[in-house]
Amino acid sequence: MDYLKEIENRVTFLREYVEKAGANGIVLGISGGKDSAVEAALAKKAFPDTTFGVIMPCHSMPMDTEHGKILCESLGIQYTVVDLSSTYDDLLNTIPVGINDLSKANIKPRLRMTTLYAIAQSQNALVLGTGNRTEIVLGYFTKHGDGACDINLISDLTVGQVFAMADALDIPKEIINKPPSAGLWEGQTDEEELGLKYADVDNYILTGEGSPEVIEKVERLYKTTEHKRNTFAKYRDIALLTNKM
């Protein structure tokens, strides 16, 4: 893959899409990881003056916030820090039924997406998503959380390809080199939670080859998470503009 050409094409696509929507720029969440770093760098090239980053710690590791700040400052992106920790705590105390730990963890990306859309609407901007192809195939994202966005420039790139593009974009090494993590809890890493190596999943996605164990698990996850890739299930498809059932 010619990453320099891909960068140029994606920047052009983003600029044209946003302008067609009548928007002024881009808002995106900055997690301190490789995916949001690549998206932020592409957005900055398309909209140098109207790309806005939002760092949203929610009982998060301080290192993630620091890496987010390093990224924004290295790219020259305007940003703000919105600490959602107390909001998260208040919501947990308000919910009248008991919820399990994973449900609690998934509240965090949903609060972040609510924040992003509030800021984006106030700035007449679109929300840039940060999910890569590998995560989308595995359903490794939160529905209506980090899975929600207006546009995504890396949804066709595997984890390995995102790393390569990050290198081509000169993303700070401390961001590129750390283990991928959704930051849902202290010490959490994507590969440990999934029980899969991203390199193995990428290889199967790109070549159709892999161990029986990897193939079985990837295909099972892809099947059981189909509902996450479709916003909602439709009983019947209808022609919305003609009132025909």
C-alpha positions as CSV (number, residue, x, y, z in Angstrom):
1,M,0.0,0.0,0.0
2,D,1.3,3.5,-0.9
3,Y,0.5,5.2,2.4
4,L,1.5,8.7,1.2
5,K,-1.0,8.4,-1.6
6,E,-3.6,6.9,0.7
7,I,-3.1,9.9,3.1
8,E,-3.6,12.3,0.2
9,N,-6.8,10.5,-1.0
10,R,-8.3,10.3,2.4
11,V,-7.7,13.9,3.2
12,T,-9.4,14.9,-0.1
13,F,-12.4,12.6,0.6
14,L,-12.8,14.0,4.1
15,R,-12.7,17.6,2.9
16,E,-15.2,17.0,0.2
17,Y,-17.6,15.0,2.4
18,V,-17.6,17.6,5.2
19,E,-18.1,20.5,2.7
20,K,-21.0,18.6,1.0
21,A,-22.7,18.3,4.4
22,G,-22.4,22.1,4.8
23,A,-20.2,21.6,7.9
24,N,-17.2,23.7,8.9
25,G,-14.8,21.1,10.2
26,I,-14.2,18.0,12.4
27,V,-14.6,17.1,16.1
28,L,-13.0,13.8,17.3
29,G,-12.2,12.1,20.6
30,I,-8.5,11.9,21.4
31,S,-7.8,8.7,23.4
32,G,-4.0,8.8,23.3
33,G,-4.0,5.7,21.0
34,K,-2.9,5.1,17.4
35,D,-6.4,5.1,15.8
36,S,-7.5,8.6,17.1
37,A,-3.9,9.8,16.4
38,V,-4.1,8.8,12.7
39,E,-7.6,10.3,12.3
40,A,-6.5,13.5,14.0
41,A,-3.5,13.9,11.7
42,L,-5.7,13.3,8.6
43,A,-8.3,15.8,9.9
44,K,-5.7,18.4,10.6
45,K,-4.5,18.1,7.0
46,A,-8.0,18.5,5.6
47,F,-9.1,21.3,8.1
48,P,-6.1,23.0,9.5
49,D,-8.1,25.6,11.4
50,T,-11.3,23.7,12.2
51,T,-10.2,20.4,13.6
52,F,-11.0,20.1,17.3
53,G,-9.9,17.3,19.6
54,V,-11.7,16.3,22.8
55,I,-9.8,14.3,25.5
56,M,-12.3,12.7,27.8
57,P,-10.8,10.9,30.8
58,C,-13.3,8.8,32.8
59,H,-11.4,7.2,35.6
60,S,-8.8,6.7,33.0
61,M,-5.1,6.1,33.1
62,P,-3.3,9.5,33.4
63,M,-0.8,8.4,30.7
64,D,-3.7,8.3,28.2
65,T,-4.6,11.9,28.9
66,E,-0.9,13.0,28.6
67,H,-0.5,11.1,25.3
68,G,-3.6,12.8,24.0
69,K,-2.2,16.2,24.9
70,I,1.2,15.3,23.3
71,L,-0.6,14.3,20.1
72,C,-2.7,17.5,19.9
73,E,0.2,19.7,20.6
74,S,2.5,18.0,18.1
75,L,-0.1,18.3,15.4
76,G,-1.2,21.9,16.4
77,I,-4.8,20.8,17.0
78,Q,-7.1,22.9,19.2
79,Y,-8.3,20.7,22.1
80,T,-10.1,20.6,25.4
81,V,-10.1,18.1,28.3
82,V,-13.6,17.1,29.5
83,D,-13.3,14.9,32.6
84,L,-16.4,12.6,32.7
85,S,-15.5,10.8,35.9
86,S,-18.1,12.5,38.1
87,T,-20.8,12.3,35.4
88,Y,-20.1,8.6,35.1
89,D,-20.4,8.2,38.9
90,D,-23.6,10.2,39.1
91,L,-25.2,8.1,36.3
92,L,-24.2,4.8,38.0
93,N,-25.8,6.1,41.2
94,T,-29.0,7.1,39.3
95,I,-29.6,3.8,37.4
96,P,-32.2,1.9,39.6
97,V,-31.1,-1.6,38.6
98,G,-27.9,-3.5,39.1
99,I,-25.6,-3.7,36.0
100,N,-22.6,-5.9,35.5
101,D,-19.0,-4.7,35.1
102,L,-18.9,-4.8,31.3
103,S,-22.1,-2.8,31.1
104,K,-20.6,-0.2,33.5
105,A,-17.5,0.0,31.3
106,N,-19.5,0.6,28.2
107,I,-21.2,3.6,29.7
108,K,-17.8,5.4,29.3
109,P,-17.7,5.4,25.5
110,R,-21.4,6.3,25.3
111,L,-20.8,9.3,27.5
112,R,-17.9,10.3,25.3
113,M,-19.9,10.1,22.2
114,T,-22.7,12.2,23.7
115,T,-20.0,14.8,24.6
116,L,-18.6,14.8,21.0
117,Y,-21.9,15.3,19.4
118,A,-22.8,18.1,21.7
119,I,-19.6,19.9,20.8
120,A,-19.8,19.1,17.1
121,Q,-23.3,20.4,16.8
122,S,-22.4,23.6,18.5
123,Q,-19.5,24.1,16.0
124,N,-21.4,22.9,12.9
125,A,-18.9,20.1,12.6
126,L,-19.0,16.4,11.9
127,V,-17.8,13.7,14.3
128,L,-14.9,11.6,13.0
129,G,-14.9,8.0,14.1
130,T,-11.8,6.0,15.2
131,G,-12.6,2.3,14.6
132,N,-10.3,0.3,12.4
133,R,-11.3,-2.7,10.2
134,T,-10.0,-5.3,12.6
135,E,-12.1,-4.0,15.5
136,I,-15.2,-3.6,13.3
137,V,-14.9,-7.2,12.0
138,L,-14.6,-8.5,15.6
139,G,-17.4,-6.2,16.9
140,Y,-14.8,-4.8,19.3
141,F,-16.5,-1.5,19.9
142,T,-19.3,-0.1,21.9
143,K,-22.6,0.2,20.1
144,H,-23.7,3.9,20.2
145,G,-20.4,4.6,21.8
146,D,-17.1,4.6,19.9
147,G,-18.9,2.8,17.1
148,A,-21.0,5.9,16.4
149,C,-19.7,8.7,14.0
150,D,-20.5,10.7,10.9
151,I,-17.4,9.6,9.0
152,N,-14.5,7.1,9.5
153,L,-11.3,7.3,7.4
154,I,-9.7,4.1,8.8
155,S,-12.6,1.6,8.7
156,D,-10.9,-0.2,5.8
157,L,-7.5,-0.4,7.5
158,T,-6.4,-3.3,9.7
159,V,-4.6,-2.7,12.9
160,G,-1.3,-3.4,11.2
161,Q,-2.1,-1.0,8.4
162,V,-3.1,1.7,10.9
163,F,0.3,1.4,12.6
164,A,2.0,1.8,9.2
165,M,-0.1,4.9,8.4
166,A,0.7,6.3,11.8
167,D,4.4,5.9,11.0
168,A,3.9,7.6,7.6
169,L,2.2,10.5,9.4
170,D,5.1,10.8,12.0
171,I,2.8,10.2,14.9
172,P,4.8,10.4,18.2
173,K,6.5,7.0,19.0
174,E,5.2,6.8,22.5
175,I,1.7,6.6,21.0
176,I,2.5,4.1,18.2
177,N,4.5,1.8,20.4
178,K,2.2,1.2,23.3
179,P,-0.1,-1.9,23.4
180,P,-3.6,-1.2,21.9
181,S,-6.1,-0.6,24.7
182,A,-9.7,0.6,24.9
183,G,-8.8,2.0,28.4
184,L,-12.0,0.5,29.9
185,W,-10.2,-0.4,33.1
186,E,-6.7,-0.2,34.5
187,G,-4.3,-2.6,32.8
188,Q,-6.8,-3.6,30.1
189,T,-5.4,-4.5,26.7
190,D,-7.4,-5.3,23.5
191,E,-5.6,-8.5,22.8
192,E,-5.8,-9.9,26.3
193,E,-9.5,-9.2,26.5
194,L,-10.2,-10.7,23.0
195,G,-8.0,-13.7,23.5
196,L,-6.6,-13.0,20.0
197,K,-3.5,-11.5,18.5
198,Y,-4.3,-8.6,16.2
199,A,-1.6,-9.9,13.8
200,D,-3.4,-13.2,13.5
201,V,-6.7,-11.5,12.9
202,D,-5.2,-9.2,10.3
203,N,-3.7,-12.1,8.5
204,Y,-7.0,-13.9,8.3
205,I,-8.8,-10.7,7.1
206,L,-6.3,-10.0,4.4
207,T,-5.4,-13.5,3.2
208,G,-8.2,-15.8,4.4
209,E,-5.5,-17.9,6.2
210,G,-4.9,-18.8,9.8
211,S,-5.0,-21.5,12.4
212,P,-8.4,-23.3,12.9
213,E,-8.7,-21.7,16.3
214,V,-8.2,-18.2,15.0
215,I,-10.6,-18.7,12.1
216,E,-13.3,-20.2,14.3
217,K,-13.1,-17.4,16.8
218,V,-13.0,-14.6,14.3
219,E,-16.0,-16.0,12.3
220,R,-18.0,-16.6,15.5
221,L,-17.3,-13.0,16.7
222,Y,-18.2,-11.6,13.3
223,K,-21.5,-13.5,13.3
224,T,-22.6,-12.7,16.8
225,T,-21.7,-9.0,16.6
226,E,-23.5,-8.4,13.3
227,H,-26.2,-6.3,15.2
228,K,-23.4,-3.9,16.2
229,R,-22.5,-3.1,12.6
230,N,-26.1,-2.4,11.7
231,T,-27.6,0.5,13.7
232,F,-30.9,-1.2,14.1
233,A,-32.8,-4.2,12.7
234,K,-35.6,-3.5,10.2
235,Y,-38.7,-5.6,10.0
236,R,-39.2,-4.5,6.5
237,D,-37.3,-2.2,4.1
238,I,-39.6,0.5,2.7
239,A,-39.3,3.3,0.2
240,L,-39.4,6.2,2.6
241,L,-40.2,8.9,0.1
242,T,-43.2,7.2,-1.6
243,N,-45.2,5.9,1.3
244,K,-45.3,2.5,-0.2
245,M,-45.2,-0.5,2.2
